[in-house]
Amino acid sequence: MQFDIAHLIAATALALGLHLAQAASVNGVAITDAQITQMLEQSGLPDTPQARNAIQQQLIARELFRQEAAKDKGLESRPDVQQALRDAKAYVLMQAWLKDHIKPAPVTDAQVRERYDTIVARLGEKEYKARLIEVADPAAANAALTRIKGGEDFAKVAKAVSIAPSKARGGAMDWVSFKLPVQEGQTQNLPLPIAQAIASLPAGAVSAEPVAWNNRSFLVKVDEARATQVPAYDTVKPGIQQALHAQALERATAALVTQLLAKAKITQ
């Protein structure tokens, strides 16, 4: 049986009524401000008295659990615990080694600005808020289209039959924009036939017939169309930086894997 340690910690802290503003100690073991700050940074929470207090409660409860576990001398001899300890040690060592050896190139402000300018340059005069139904074949698409033409809400049908990730949202997609005529590679990562269908529909309209792509069938509805609203650079800069850093990290990781494979003797 698996136990959710985070919930156990939170519940225990709450039950104990721990509302301390400063660092504490648990049976003589210190809970330091540095520990609270580190956990706060890892959580991504804002540094507020309430957040620090909540994290302190968790650390106190976690220390209580640790102390009780240490009293059970039979735990470390259990095979499952020994394996978990070996796995944890191997993982920590691997992560430390990767941190030392994967060095992605830094992302510069010039690169961020260039990516922003490229994105903006690919936007069209209009942007569209659309919905999508994805099904396995034309027969299923035509059956869904018949329901929609019969008066059923597109979102309701999407929730019932779509296999797209947007199913739970009634097929709702993010706002998209592209220059016309729509061209391959400039569709905000949408398949070209779907982007073409979106651009051809007025607001409120549904594609008259299924759209075929990659051995699947799609129905498209445009909920709304408006003049493209270009986000300010400062607004999207953090997101672009994050995306570029992720790409640099992926390239550095791939280069390291290639290097290690070249030296390794692998049999499969």
C-alpha positions as CSV (number, residue, x, y, z in Angstrom):
1,M,0.0,0.0,0.0
2,Q,1.4,3.4,-1.0
3,F,1.0,6.4,1.4
4,D,0.9,10.0,0.3
5,I,3.7,11.4,2.6
6,A,2.9,15.0,1.7
7,H,-0.7,14.6,2.8
8,L,0.3,12.8,5.9
9,I,2.8,15.6,6.8
10,A,0.2,18.3,6.2
11,A,-2.5,16.4,8.2
12,T,-0.2,15.8,11.1
13,A,1.0,19.3,11.2
14,L,-2.5,20.6,11.2
15,A,-3.6,18.2,13.9
16,L,-0.7,19.4,16.1
17,G,-1.8,23.0,15.6
18,L,1.7,24.1,14.7
19,H,1.7,27.8,14.0
20,L,5.3,28.9,14.7
21,A,6.7,32.0,13.0
22,Q,10.3,31.1,13.5
23,A,12.5,28.1,13.0
24,A,11.8,25.3,15.5
25,S,13.3,22.1,16.9
26,V,11.7,18.6,17.2
27,N,13.0,16.6,20.2
28,G,16.3,18.6,20.0
29,V,16.6,18.4,16.1
30,A,16.7,21.9,14.6
31,I,14.4,23.0,11.8
32,T,16.4,25.9,10.4
33,D,15.4,29.0,8.5
34,A,17.7,27.8,5.7
35,Q,15.6,24.6,5.3
36,I,12.4,26.6,5.2
37,T,13.9,28.9,2.6
38,Q,15.2,26.1,0.4
39,M,11.9,24.2,0.5
40,L,10.0,27.5,-0.3
41,E,12.2,28.1,-3.4
42,Q,11.7,24.5,-4.6
43,S,7.9,24.9,-4.2
44,G,7.7,28.0,-6.3
45,L,5.5,29.6,-3.7
46,P,5.7,33.3,-2.9
47,D,7.8,34.2,0.2
48,T,5.1,35.1,2.6
49,P,4.7,34.5,6.3
50,Q,1.8,32.2,5.6
51,A,3.8,30.1,3.1
52,R,6.8,29.9,5.5
53,N,4.6,28.8,8.3
54,A,3.0,26.1,6.2
55,I,6.4,24.8,5.1
56,Q,7.6,24.9,8.7
57,Q,4.7,22.7,9.7
58,Q,5.5,20.2,7.0
59,L,9.2,20.1,8.0
60,I,8.2,19.5,11.7
61,A,5.8,16.7,10.8
62,R,8.4,15.2,8.4
63,E,11.0,15.2,11.2
64,L,8.5,13.5,13.6
65,F,8.0,10.8,11.0
66,R,11.7,10.4,10.5
67,Q,12.4,10.0,14.2
68,E,9.7,7.4,14.6
69,A,11.0,5.5,11.5
70,A,14.5,5.5,13.0
71,K,13.2,3.8,16.1
72,D,12.1,0.8,14.0
73,K,15.4,-1.1,13.7
74,G,13.8,-3.7,11.5
75,L,13.0,-1.4,8.7
76,E,16.5,-1.2,7.2
77,S,16.8,-5.0,7.0
78,R,13.7,-5.3,4.9
79,P,14.5,-6.2,1.2
80,D,12.0,-3.7,-0.2
81,V,13.5,-0.9,2.0
82,Q,17.1,-1.9,1.0
83,Q,16.2,-1.8,-2.7
84,A,14.5,1.6,-2.3
85,L,17.6,2.9,-0.6
86,R,19.8,1.6,-3.4
87,D,17.5,3.1,-6.0
88,A,17.4,6.5,-4.1
89,K,21.2,6.6,-3.8
90,A,21.7,5.7,-7.5
91,Y,19.2,8.4,-8.5
92,V,20.8,11.1,-6.3
93,L,24.2,10.3,-7.7
94,M,23.0,10.3,-11.3
95,Q,21.3,13.6,-10.9
96,A,24.4,15.1,-9.3
97,W,26.6,13.8,-12.2
98,L,24.1,15.1,-14.8
99,K,24.1,18.5,-13.1
100,D,27.9,18.6,-13.3
101,H,28.2,17.4,-16.9
102,I,25.2,18.8,-18.8
103,K,26.0,22.4,-19.5
104,P,23.4,24.0,-21.9
105,A,24.4,27.1,-23.7
106,P,23.0,30.2,-21.9
107,V,19.9,31.9,-23.4
108,T,20.7,35.5,-24.4
109,D,18.2,38.4,-24.5
110,A,19.0,38.7,-28.3
111,Q,17.8,35.1,-28.8
112,V,14.6,35.8,-26.9
113,R,13.9,38.9,-28.9
114,E,14.7,37.1,-32.2
115,R,12.2,34.3,-31.3
116,Y,9.6,36.8,-30.3
117,D,10.0,38.7,-33.5
118,T,9.8,35.4,-35.5
119,I,6.5,34.4,-33.8
120,V,5.0,37.9,-34.3
121,A,6.0,37.9,-37.9
122,R,4.1,34.6,-38.5
123,L,0.8,36.0,-37.0
124,G,-2.0,36.9,-39.4
125,E,-4.5,39.7,-39.3
126,K,-7.0,37.5,-37.5
127,E,-6.9,35.1,-34.7
128,Y,-9.3,32.3,-34.0
129,K,-10.8,30.5,-31.0
130,A,-11.8,27.1,-32.3
131,R,-12.9,23.7,-31.1
132,L,-11.9,20.3,-32.4
133,I,-13.3,16.8,-32.5
134,E,-10.8,14.0,-33.4
135,V,-12.1,10.5,-34.1
136,A,-10.6,7.4,-35.6
137,D,-12.3,7.3,-39.0
138,P,-14.7,9.1,-41.4
139,A,-17.7,7.0,-40.2
140,A,-17.3,8.2,-36.6
141,A,-16.8,11.8,-37.8
142,N,-19.9,11.7,-39.9
143,A,-21.9,10.3,-37.0
144,A,-20.7,13.1,-34.8
145,L,-21.5,15.7,-37.5
146,T,-25.0,14.3,-37.8
147,R,-25.5,14.9,-34.1
148,I,-24.2,18.4,-34.4
149,K,-26.4,19.2,-37.4
150,G,-29.3,17.7,-35.4
151,G,-28.9,20.4,-32.8
152,E,-26.5,18.9,-30.3
153,D,-23.9,21.3,-28.9
154,F,-20.4,20.8,-30.4
155,A,-18.7,20.9,-27.0
156,K,-21.1,18.2,-25.7
157,V,-20.4,15.9,-28.7
158,A,-16.6,16.5,-28.3
159,K,-16.7,15.4,-24.7
160,A,-18.6,12.3,-25.7
161,V,-16.7,11.1,-28.7
162,S,-13.4,13.0,-29.3
163,I,-10.1,11.3,-28.7
164,A,-8.1,14.6,-28.7
165,P,-6.4,15.9,-25.6
166,S,-8.9,18.8,-25.6
167,K,-11.9,16.4,-25.1
168,A,-12.4,17.3,-21.5
169,R,-12.7,21.0,-22.5
170,G,-15.3,20.3,-25.1
171,G,-12.7,20.4,-27.8
172,A,-11.7,24.0,-26.9
173,M,-8.3,25.1,-28.3
174,D,-6.1,28.1,-27.5
175,W,-6.3,31.2,-29.7
176,V,-4.4,30.7,-32.9
177,S,-3.3,33.0,-35.8
178,F,-1.6,32.5,-39.1
179,K,-1.0,34.4,-42.3
180,L,-3.3,33.6,-45.3
181,P,-3.1,31.6,-47.3
182,V,-2.1,29.1,-44.6
183,Q,1.3,27.5,-45.3
184,E,3.0,24.4,-44.0
185,G,5.2,25.1,-41.0
186,Q,3.5,28.4,-40.2
187,T,0.3,27.1,-38.5
188,Q,1.3,27.3,-34.8
189,N,1.9,23.6,-34.7
190,L,-1.5,22.7,-36.1
191,P,-1.8,20.2,-39.0
192,L,-2.1,22.1,-42.2
193,P,-5.6,20.8,-43.2
194,I,-7.0,21.8,-39.7
195,A,-5.5,25.3,-39.9
196,Q,-6.9,25.7,-43.4
197,A,-10.3,24.6,-42.1
198,I,-10.2,27.1,-39.2
199,A,-9.2,29.9,-41.5
200,S,-12.0,29.2,-43.9
201,L,-14.9,29.2,-41.4
202,P,-16.8,32.2,-40.1
203,A,-17.4,32.6,-36.4
204,G,-20.0,30.0,-35.2
205,A,-19.6,27.7,-38.2
206,V,-18.7,24.0,-38.2
207,S,-16.8,22.3,-41.0
208,A,-19.3,20.9,-43.5
209,E,-17.4,17.6,-43.8
210,P,-14.7,15.8,-41.9
211,V,-11.1,16.9,-42.3
212,A,-8.7,14.1,-42.9
213,W,-5.2,14.0,-41.5
214,N,-2.7,11.4,-40.4
215,N,-5.3,8.5,-40.7
216,R,-7.7,10.4,-38.4
217,S,-10.8,12.4,-39.0
218,F,-11.6,15.8,-37.5
219,L,-14.5,18.2,-37.1
220,V,-13.7,21.9,-36.6
221,K,-15.8,24.7,-35.2
222,V,-14.8,28.4,-34.9
223,D,-16.3,30.0,-31.8
224,E,-14.9,33.4,-32.3
225,A,-12.6,35.4,-34.7
226,R,-11.1,38.8,-34.0
227,A,-8.2,41.1,-34.9
228,T,-5.0,39.5,-33.7
229,Q,-3.9,40.8,-30.3
230,V,-0.1,40.7,-30.2
231,P,1.2,40.2,-26.7
232,A,3.8,42.7,-25.4
233,Y,7.4,41.4,-25.4
234,D,7.8,41.8,-21.6
235,T,4.7,39.7,-21.1
236,V,5.8,36.7,-23.0
237,K,9.6,37.1,-22.4
238,P,9.7,34.7,-19.4
239,G,7.9,32.0,-21.3
240,I,10.1,32.3,-24.4
241,Q,13.2,32.2,-22.2
242,Q,11.9,29.0,-20.5
243,A,11.2,27.4,-23.9
244,L,14.6,28.3,-25.3
245,H,16.4,27.0,-22.2
246,A,14.5,23.7,-22.4
247,Q,15.6,23.4,-26.0
248,A,19.2,24.1,-25.1
249,L,19.1,21.6,-22.3
250,E,17.6,19.0,-24.7
251,R,20.5,19.6,-27.2
252,A,23.1,19.4,-24.5
253,T,21.6,16.2,-23.1
254,A,21.5,14.6,-26.6
255,A,25.1,15.6,-27.2
256,L,26.1,13.9,-24.0
257,V,24.2,10.8,-24.7
258,T,25.8,10.6,-28.2
259,Q,29.2,10.9,-26.6
260,L,28.5,8.2,-24.0
261,L,27.1,5.8,-26.6
262,A,30.2,6.2,-28.7
263,K,32.3,4.9,-25.8
264,A,30.0,2.3,-24.5
265,K,29.7,-1.4,-25.3
266,I,26.0,-2.1,-25.5
267,T,24.2,-5.4,-26.4
268,Q,20.5,-5.7,-26.9
